């Protein structure tokens, strides 16, 4: 089995690669991204590539001849890209990757990093969506993920390959830049007055789940969310932050104030905090994966870190140490 990881430089991408390195059935691992992995890779081979560099991506894919492809080249709005940049990079990266694998005949399986935001929070969306719930995104990120799933499904069909769509809850870990983590770590946090709950998934469990879906060539959709969901106030209690409950209609003001200390809150996170986000988690035993951390465990890890620092991905970055959670 030869596995290609698109988006290997991200925390989730490098976590997937490291999990695959421990699988004896995986003969070789290669990957590419805007920036290098910040974890040491024993077997994986990394190369630089930009989402818009179709020729370079095609050359990397053609030289490696993967049998399994992991698409983790997804940019969350306000993680390390503006909403416009995130959409443009995700679209370009997806088209570069799928265009490249369409030119070879070795790919038999595609594993896609998606998210629970595809379900949306509109009228008619159930309290706990299942994998059979219709995807009706109501945010930019949800729409991006739904389109990535759709394009990958089309590509898999044309290739005669199987596909796994891994719908992840927001990923948490210490020193992991993401908009929900930054917002919850403010010293004083405006939150909507609600008892709605949300769940997250720890980086370790998210990476292992996608790696397992790739190595077992699982076909279908899986919801990946840790147990023990929390309310916004319960989440802040874990981090000993000061909550400022506001009426849902006034929560927009809290979103605007979050811009001041550099913690912008995108719409999919505002939806999560105000309307809740709990899905029916899939049984991961078929993949040989056990979820090891609850939502509260993942949030405790988030609060254990120091200040989260934004990274400008408009340029290539040097290889530096990453103090994110150990995957494995």
MOLIN-V279013 format. One record per residue. N is the residue number from 1. PHI is phi in radians with two decimals (999 if undefined). OMEGA is omega in radians with two decimals (* if undefined). D_CENTER is the distance of its C-alpha to the mean C-alpha in whole Angstrom. Layout:
[[N:PHI:OMEGA:D_CENTER] [N:PHI:OMEGA:D_CENTER]]
This chain:
[[1:999:3.13:24] [2:-2.03:-2.99:22] [3:-1.93:3.07:19] [4:-1.83:3.14:17] [5:-1.98:3.05:14] [6:-1.44:-3.05:13] [7:1.67:-3.07:11] [8:-1.17:-3.10:12] [9:-1.31:3.13:13] [10:-1.30:3.12:9] [11:-1.07:-3.14:9] [12:-1.22:3.13:7] [13:-1.13:3.12:9] [14:-1.20:3.08:12] [15:-1.13:3.09:11] [16:-1.09:-3.13:11] [17:-1.07:-3.14:14] [18:-1.16:3.08:16] [19:-1.17:3.11:16] [20:-1.17:-3.14:17] [21:-1.07:-3.12:20] [22:-1.54:-3.14:21] [23:-1.71:-3.09:22] [24:-1.17:3.13:25] [25:-1.33:-3.14:25] [26:-1.56:-3.09:23] [27:-1.30:-3.08:25] [28:-2.65:3.14:23] [29:-2.32:3.06:20] [30:-2.38:3.13:19] [31:-2.86:3.14:17] [32:-2.64:-3.13:16] [33:-3.04:3.06:15] [34:-1.19:-3.09:16] [35:-2.37:-3.09:16] [36:-1.36:3.03:17] [37:-1.10:3.11:15] [38:-1.76:3.02:17] [39:-2.05:3.13:17] [40:-1.22:3.10:21] [41:-1.90:-3.12:20] [42:-1.39:-3.04:23] [43:-2.12:-3.03:23] [44:-1.25:3.11:20] [45:-1.84:-3.09:21] [46:-1.95:3.03:20] [47:-2.38:3.09:21] [48:-1.35:3.03:20] [49:-2.82:3.07:19] [50:-1.68:-3.13:18] [51:-0.98:-3.11:17] [52:-1.49:-3.09:20] [53:-1.56:-3.06:22] [54:-1.06:-3.09:23] [55:-1.17:-3.14:26] [56:-1.15:3.11:24] [57:-1.06:3.14:21] [58:-1.08:3.14:24] [59:-1.17:3.12:26] [60:-1.07:-3.12:23] [61:-1.14:-3.11:22] [62:-1.12:-3.14:26] [63:-1.24:-3.07:27] [64:-1.48:-3.13:25] [65:0.93:-3.11:25] [66:-1.24:2.99:22] [67:-1.74:3.09:23] [68:-2.29:3.14:19] [69:-2.12:3.03:16] [70:-1.88:3.11:12] [71:-1.72:3.07:11] [72:-2.00:-3.11:7] [73:-1.51:-3.10:9] [74:-2.06:-3.07:7] [75:-1.87:3.13:8] [76:-1.35:3.08:7] [77:-0.99:3.11:11] [78:1.22:2.99:13] [79:-1.42:3.02:10] [80:-2.39:3.13:12] [81:-2.49:3.01:14] [82:-1.19:3.12:16] [83:-0.96:3.12:15] [84:-1.14:3.10:17] [85:-1.11:-3.10:16] [86:-1.06:3.13:13] [87:-1.13:-3.10:14] [88:-1.08:-3.13:17] [89:-1.18:3.14:14] [90:-1.15:3.12:12] [91:-1.10:-3.11:15] [92:-1.12:3.14:17] [93:-1.12:3.12:15] [94:-1.10:-3.13:15] [95:-1.18:3.09:18] [96:-1.08:-3.11:19] [97:-1.14:-3.08:17] [98:-1.19:3.07:19] [99:-1.13:-3.14:22] [100:-1.24:-3.10:22] [101:-1.30:3.08:22] [102:-1.22:-3.10:24] [103:-1.57:3.12:27] [104:-2.12:-3.09:27] [105:-2.10:-3.06:28] [106:-1.65:-3.01:26] [107:-1.34:3.12:23] [108:-2.00:-3.10:23] [109:-2.69:3.08:19] [110:-2.22:3.05:16] [111:-1.93:-2.99:13] [112:-2.00:3.02:10] [113:-1.42:3.09:6] [114:-2.09:-3.10:7] [115:-2.77:-3.10:7] [116:-1.24:3.10:10] [117:-1.13:3.13:11] [118:-1.12:-3.10:12] [119:-1.32:-3.14:15] [120:1.24:3.14:16] [121:-2.38:-3.13:19] [122:-1.39:3.11:22] [123:-1.09:-3.14:25] [124:1.70:3.07:25] [125:-1.28:-3.11:22] [126:-1.15:3.14:22] [127:-1.06:3.14:22] [128:-2.26:3.13:20] [129:-1.03:3.03:18] [130:-1.88:3.13:18] [131:-1.15:3.12:17] [132:-1.56:3.12:20] [133:-1.22:3.14:20] [134:-1.10:3.09:20] [135:-1.32:3.11:17] [136:-2.36:-3.04:18] [137:-1.09:3.11:16] [138:-2.15:3.12:18] [139:-2.45:3.12:15] [140:-1.04:-3.10:14] [141:-1.15:3.11:11] [142:-1.06:3.12:12] [143:-1.15:3.10:14] [144:-1.03:-3.09:12] [145:-1.14:3.13:10] [146:-1.09:3.13:13] [147:-1.21:3.07:15] [148:-1.10:3.10:12] [149:-1.01:-3.10:13] [150:-1.08:-3.13:17] [151:-1.17:3.13:17] [152:-1.19:3.09:16] [153:-1.13:3.09:18] [154:-1.08:-3.14:21] [155:-1.14:3.13:21] [156:-1.06:3.13:21] [157:-1.10:-3.12:24] [158:-1.17:3.14:26] [159:-1.52:-3.02:25] [160:1.26:-3.10:26] [161:-1.83:3.04:23] [162:-1.65:-3.11:21] [163:-2.52:3.02:17] [164:-2.08:3.07:14] [165:-1.85:-3.09:12] [166:-1.73:-3.10:9] [167:-1.57:-3.03:8] [168:-1.58:2.89:6] [169:-1.23:3.07:8] [170:-0.91:-3.05:7] [171:-1.52:-3.13:6] [172:-2.18:2.99:10] [173:-3.05:3.10:12] [174:-1.14:3.11:15] [175:1.07:3.09:15] [176:-1.73:-3.11:11] [177:-1.20:2.99:11] [178:-2.74:-3.01:10] [179:-1.13:3.12:12] [180:-1.16:3.14:12] [181:-1.07:3.13:13] [182:-1.07:-3.08:16] [183:-1.16:-3.12:17] [184:-1.16:-3.11:18] [185:-1.62:3.01:19] [186:-1.06:3.13:22] [187:-1.14:3.08:25] [188:-2.21:-2.95:26] [189:-2.13:3.00:24] [190:-1.18:3.13:25] [191:-2.38:3.12:23] [192:-1.24:3.10:25] [193:-1.34:-3.08:27] [194:-2.69:3.03:26] [195:-1.84:3.10:25] [196:-1.14:-3.10:22] [197:-1.89:3.05:20] [198:-2.42:3.09:16] [199:-2.10:3.07:14] [200:-2.28:3.02:11] [201:-2.43:3.13:10] [202:-1.28:-3.14:11] [203:-0.93:-3.12:9] [204:-1.05:-3.10:12] [205:-1.21:3.11:12] [206:-1.10:-3.12:8] [207:-1.13:3.14:9] [208:-1.08:-3.11:13] [209:-1.14:-3.14:12] [210:-1.20:3.10:10] [211:-1.06:3.13:13] [212:-1.19:3.10:15] [213:-1.09:3.11:15] [214:-1.27:-3.04:15] [215:-1.25:3.10:18] [216:-1.55:-3.10:20] [217:0.94:3.12:19] [218:-1.13:3.14:18] [219:-1.96:3.12:19] [220:2.33:-3.11:18] [221:-1.96:3.11:15] [222:-2.32:2.98:14] [223:-1.59:-3.09:12] [224:-2.09:-3.13:11] [225:-2.52:3.12:12] [226:-1.24:3.10:14] [227:-1.32:3.03:18] [228:1.13:3.12:20] [229:-1.11:-3.04:18] [230:-2.26:2.95:20] [231:-1.49:3.09:21] [232:-0.97:-3.14:21] [233:-1.16:3.10:24] [234:-1.11:3.11:23] [235:-1.11:-3.14:20] [236:-1.22:3.10:22] [237:-1.09:3.12:25] [238:-1.04:-3.12:23] [239:-1.63:-3.13:23] [240:0.96:3.06:26] [241:-1.63:-3.13:25] [242:-1.67:3.12:28] [243:-1.42:3.03:27] [244:-2.12:-3.11:28] [245:-1.12:3.11:28] [246:-2.32:3.06:29] [247:-1.12:-3.13:30] [248:-0.89:-3.13:27] [249:-1.18:3.14:29] [250:-1.59:-3.09:29] [251:-1.14:3.10:25] [252:-1.06:3.09:25] [253:-1.11:3.09:27] [254:-1.07:3.09:25] [255:-1.11:3.14:22] [256:-1.19:3.13:25] [257:-1.13:-3.14:26] [258:-1.14:3.11:22] [259:-1.18:-3.02:23] [260:-1.09:3.12:26] [261:-1.46:3.10:24] [262:1.46:3.13:21] [263:-2.17:-3.11:19] [264:-1.06:-3.06:18] [265:-1.98:-3.13:16] [266:-1.25:-3.00:15] [267:-1.11:-3.11:16] [268:-1.21:3.07:13] [269:-1.39:3.06:13] [270:-1.06:3.08:17] [271:-1.08:-3.12:17] [272:-1.05:-3.08:15] [273:-1.27:-3.05:18] [274:-1.59:-3.06:21] [275:-2.06:3.14:20] [276:1.44:3.11:18] [277:-2.76:3.08:15] [278:-2.21:3.11:16] [279:-1.99:3.01:16] [280:-1.37:-3.08:18] [281:-1.18:3.14:16] [282:-1.37:3.06:17] [283:-1.32:-3.07:19] [284:-1.60:-3.07:17] [285:-1.12:3.12:21] [286:-1.10:3.11:21] [287:-1.63:-3.07:19] [288:1.30:-3.09:20] [289:-1.96:3.02:18] [290:-2.00:3.11:19] [291:-1.25:-2.98:16] [292:-1.68:-3.06:18] [293:-2.28:3.07:17] [294:-1.40:3.06:17] [295:-1.03:3.13:16] [296:-1.14:3.09:19] [297:-1.10:-3.12:18] [298:-1.13:3.11:15] [299:-1.19:3.09:16] [300:-1.08:3.09:19] [301:-1.16:3.09:17] [302:-0.99:-3.08:16] [303:-1.30:-3.13:19] [304:-1.35:-3.05:21] [305:-1.57:3.04:20] [306:-1.44:-3.07:22] [307:-1.24:3.08:21] [308:-1.43:-3.06:17] [309:-2.00:3.09:18] [310:-1.27:3.13:17] [311:-2.15:3.10:17] [312:-1.48:-3.12:18] [313:-1.68:3.07:17] [314:-1.34:3.10:20] [315:-2.41:3.09:21] [316:-1.24:-3.09:21] [317:-1.99:3.08:21] [318:-1.23:3.10:23] [319:-1.26:3.13:21] [320:-2.30:3.11:21] [321:-1.22:3.08:21] [322:-2.00:-3.11:18] [323:-1.76:3.10:18] [324:-1.30:-3.07:15] [325:-1.09:3.10:15] [326:-1.19:3.12:17] [327:-1.70:3.10:15] [328:2.26:*:17]]
